[in-house]
Amino acid sequence: MTDKLTVSVLGTGIMGAAMARNLARAGHTVRAWNRSVGKARPLAADGVEIADSPAEAVRGADVVLTMLYDGPAALDVMRQAAGGLRPGISWVQSTTAGVEAIADLAAFAREQGLVFFDAPVLGTRQPAEAGQLLVLAAGPVEGRDAVTPVLDAVGARTVWTGEDGAEGSATRLKLVANSWVLAVTNAAGETLALAKALGVDPSGFFDAIDGGPLDMGYLRAKSGLILDGTLSPAQFAVSTAAKDARLIVEAGERGGVRLDVAAASAERFERAAAQGHGDEDMAAAYFASFDEKS
């Protein structure tokens, strides 16, 4: 198969738009669709063809890449695309869909004769725009050559977790990784909120941990967004973080473990979203520590 492919990107939010741009820059023919067409139109300046429907976007594609809100949204859009799909094409499913939803998506792929790849990504707006995402992928070895050019265009590295996307091994690893990311994000916000309540200059805290085992680049990055008031545009939105946190809690429950921190994280993200911070960076969960929107 040629390295230059026709790729359909369904979903052009923060991550999907960046992935579409990088695919076009790599020389692939890219057709994109988004439910809110206004989010897709700017991609035309990067050589991306904007489709009016999912079926139009996938017609003639070698690879379909989905980056939508959640599993049910991905399944709904792929059902809309069914009229344009042909058996044998590859479906790279990058939505953080949750373990249960992956089974439904894989079942749809089987019905349509698609080669299914469970391929969520780790990273936010900045690495997505730079094509430096970490791709976690599971799918058949014999079909990987067909999707490698796509994965290479959007990510710096691909970690293969299994040979059957339907088993959801990549999604399971993504949820484990996200549980850590969301916990650290909320811990950073609570630390700054406590410092404010106690009249402690945050710089004193950072000086105290500087260079030691408690110091962390991610802590400083998320704290910087809060302290500098640069929560927009979001690297990863509060509303999406809330969704992912709930998927993590549900996965834990199905596995027989209680995830108190993840449950608290979900509540904090949801509270911040209700205060009006849903479209801001997930560091805005900081505001959930206060009764009113600051």
C-alpha positions in Angstrom: 0.0 0.0 0.0 1.2 3.5 -0.8 2.3 5.7 2.1 0.0 8.5 0.9 -3.6 7.6 1.9 -7.1 9.1 1.8 -8.0 9.6 5.4 -11.4 10.5 6.8 -11.3 12.4 10.1 -14.7 12.4 12.0 -14.6 14.9 14.8 -12.6 18.1 14.6 -12.5 19.4 18.2 -9.2 20.3 19.9 -7.6 16.9 19.1 -9.3 16.0 15.9 -8.5 19.3 14.2 -4.8 19.0 15.0 -4.7 15.4 13.8 -6.3 16.4 10.5 -3.8 19.2 10.0 -0.9 16.9 10.6 -2.2 14.2 8.3 -2.6 16.8 5.5 0.9 18.2 6.2 2.2 14.6 5.8 0.8 14.5 2.3 -2.3 12.5 2.8 -5.6 13.4 1.2 -7.8 14.3 4.2 -11.6 14.7 4.4 -13.0 16.0 7.7 -16.5 16.2 9.2 -17.7 17.7 12.4 -21.2 18.0 13.8 -20.6 21.8 14.3 -19.3 22.6 10.8 -17.8 25.9 12.0 -15.1 23.9 13.9 -14.2 22.1 10.7 -14.1 25.0 8.2 -10.8 26.5 9.3 -9.1 23.2 8.2 -9.7 24.1 4.6 -6.8 26.5 4.8 -4.6 23.5 5.5 -5.8 21.6 2.4 -8.4 19.5 4.2 -11.6 18.9 2.3 -14.7 19.6 4.5 -17.5 17.1 4.1 -21.2 17.8 4.7 -21.9 14.4 6.2 -20.1 11.5 7.7 -21.0 9.3 4.7 -19.5 11.8 2.3 -16.3 12.1 4.4 -15.6 8.3 4.4 -16.5 7.6 0.8 -13.4 6.3 -0.9 -11.2 6.5 2.3 -8.4 4.1 3.0 -8.6 4.9 6.7 -11.3 6.4 8.9 -10.1 8.1 12.1 -12.7 9.0 14.8 -12.0 11.5 17.5 -15.4 12.3 19.0 -16.8 13.0 22.5 -17.5 9.5 23.7 -18.3 6.0 22.7 -22.0 6.5 21.9 -21.2 9.6 19.8 -18.6 7.6 17.8 -21.1 4.8 17.2 -23.8 7.2 16.1 -21.5 9.0 13.7 -20.2 5.7 12.2 -23.8 4.6 11.7 -24.4 7.8 9.8 -21.2 7.1 7.8 -22.3 3.5 6.9 -23.5 4.4 3.4 -20.1 5.5 2.4 -18.0 2.7 4.1 -16.6 -0.2 2.1 -15.5 -3.5 3.6 -11.8 -3.9 4.2 -10.9 -0.3 5.1 -9.3 0.5 8.4 -11.0 2.2 11.3 -8.7 4.0 13.8 -10.9 4.7 16.8 -9.2 7.3 18.9 -12.1 8.6 21.0 -11.7 7.9 24.7 -14.8 5.7 24.7 -14.5 3.6 27.8 -14.2 -0.2 28.1 -17.9 -1.1 27.6 -18.3 1.1 24.5 -15.3 -0.4 22.8 -17.2 -3.7 22.5 -20.1 -1.9 20.7 -17.8 -0.1 18.3 -15.9 -3.3 17.5 -19.2 -5.1 16.9 -20.2 -2.4 14.4 -16.8 -2.8 12.7 -17.4 -6.5 12.3 -20.9 -5.9 10.8 -19.4 -3.5 8.2 -16.3 -5.6 7.5 -13.9 -2.9 8.8 -10.4 -3.6 10.2 -10.8 -2.2 13.7 -8.0 -0.5 15.7 -8.6 0.7 19.3 -6.2 3.7 19.3 -6.7 6.3 21.9 -4.0 8.9 22.4 -2.2 10.5 25.3 -1.5 14.2 25.0 -3.3 17.6 24.9 -3.6 20.5 22.4 0.1 21.3 22.2 1.5 17.9 21.5 -1.5 17.2 19.2 -0.7 20.3 17.1 3.0 19.3 17.0 2.2 15.7 16.0 3.8 14.5 19.2 1.0 12.5 20.7 1.6 9.1 22.2 -0.7 6.6 20.4 -1.8 3.5 22.4 -3.0 1.0 19.8 -4.4 -2.5 19.5 -5.2 -4.2 16.3 -4.2 -7.0 13.9 -0.6 -7.3 13.1 -1.3 -8.0 9.4 -3.3 -4.7 9.1 -0.8 -2.4 10.9 1.1 -1.4 7.7 -2.1 0.2 6.4 -2.5 2.5 9.4 1.1 3.1 10.4 1.4 6.2 8.1 -1.6 7.7 9.9 -0.3 6.9 13.4 3.1 8.3 12.4 1.6 11.6 11.2 -0.3 12.3 14.5 2.0 10.8 17.0 5.7 10.7 18.1 5.4 7.1 19.2 3.0 4.2 19.0 2.7 1.6 21.8 1.0 -1.6 20.6 -0.9 -3.2 23.4 -2.6 -6.1 21.7 -3.7 -7.8 18.5 -7.4 -7.5 18.9 -8.9 -4.0 19.2 -12.2 -5.4 20.4 -10.5 -6.5 23.7 -9.9 -2.8 24.5 -6.4 -3.2 25.8 -5.4 0.3 24.5 -8.4 1.9 26.0 -7.8 0.2 29.3 -4.2 1.6 29.4 -5.6 5.0 28.4 -8.0 5.0 31.4 -5.2 4.0 33.8 -3.0 6.8 32.5 -5.8 9.4 32.6 -6.6 8.4 36.2 -3.2 9.7 37.1 -3.4 12.8 34.9 -6.8 13.9 36.3 -5.8 13.2 39.9 -2.6 15.3 39.6 -4.6 18.1 37.9 -7.1 18.3 40.7 -4.4 18.0 43.4 -2.7 21.0 41.8 -5.9 23.0 42.0 -6.6 22.1 45.6 -3.1 22.9 46.6 -3.4 26.4 45.2 -6.9 26.8 46.7 -5.6 25.9 50.1 -2.7 28.3 49.7 -5.1 31.1 49.0 -7.3 30.2 52.0 -4.3 30.2 54.3 -2.7 33.3 52.9 0.3 31.4 51.6 2.2 32.7 48.6 2.2 29.8 46.1 5.8 30.7 45.2 6.8 29.6 48.7 5.4 26.2 48.0 7.2 25.9 44.7 10.5 27.0 46.3 10.0 24.4 49.0 9.7 21.5 46.6 12.1 22.8 43.9 14.2 20.1 42.5 13.1 17.4 44.9 11.1 14.2 44.5 7.8 16.1 45.0 8.5 18.6 42.1 6.9 17.9 38.8 6.8 19.7 35.5 3.1 18.9 35.0 2.3 20.4 38.4 4.0 23.6 37.5 2.4 23.8 34.1 -1.2 23.4 35.3 -0.5 25.7 38.3 0.9 28.3 35.9 -2.4 28.3 33.9 -4.3 29.0 37.1 -2.0 31.6 38.5 -1.6 33.4 35.1 -5.3 33.2 34.2 -4.5 31.5 30.9 -7.1 28.8 31.0 -8.3 29.5 27.4 -7.9 28.1 24.9 -8.0 24.8 26.7 -5.3 22.2 26.3 -7.9 19.7 27.5 -11.3 20.9 28.5 -13.0 20.6 31.9 -16.2 19.0 30.4 -14.1 16.3 28.6 -12.1 15.7 31.7 -15.4 15.1 33.6 -16.5 12.6 31.1 -13.2 10.7 31.2 -13.2 10.7 35.0 -16.7 9.1 35.0 -15.4 6.4 32.6 -12.6 5.7 34.9 -14.9 5.3 37.9 -17.2 3.0 35.9 -14.3 0.9 34.8 -13.1 0.5 38.4 -16.6 -0.5 39.5 -16.8 -3.2 36.8 -13.4 -4.4 37.9 -14.5 -4.6 41.6 -12.4 -1.7 42.9 -13.5 1.6 44.5 -11.8 4.7 43.1 -12.5 7.4 45.6 -10.1 9.9 44.1 -11.4 9.5 40.6 -15.0 9.9 41.8 -14.0 13.1 43.6 -12.2 14.3 40.5 -15.4 13.7 38.4 -17.4 15.7 41.0 -14.9 18.6 40.9 -14.8 18.8 37.1 -18.6 18.7 37.0 -18.9 21.4 39.6 -16.4 23.6 37.7 -18.4 23.0 34.5 -21.6 24.0 36.2 -19.9 27.3 37.3 -19.2 28.1 33.7 -15.7 26.7 33.2 -16.6 23.7 31.0 -14.8 25.0 27.9 -11.7 26.1 29.8 -8.6 24.0 30.5 -9.2 21.2 33.0 -6.9 23.1 35.5 -10.0 25.3 36.0 -11.3 22.6 38.3 -9.4 24.8 40.8 -12.6 27.0 40.9 -14.6 24.0 42.3 -12.9 24.7 45.6 -15.0 27.9 45.9 -18.7 28.5 46.1 -18.8 31.1 43.4 -17.2 31.4 40.0 -14.1 33.5 40.4 
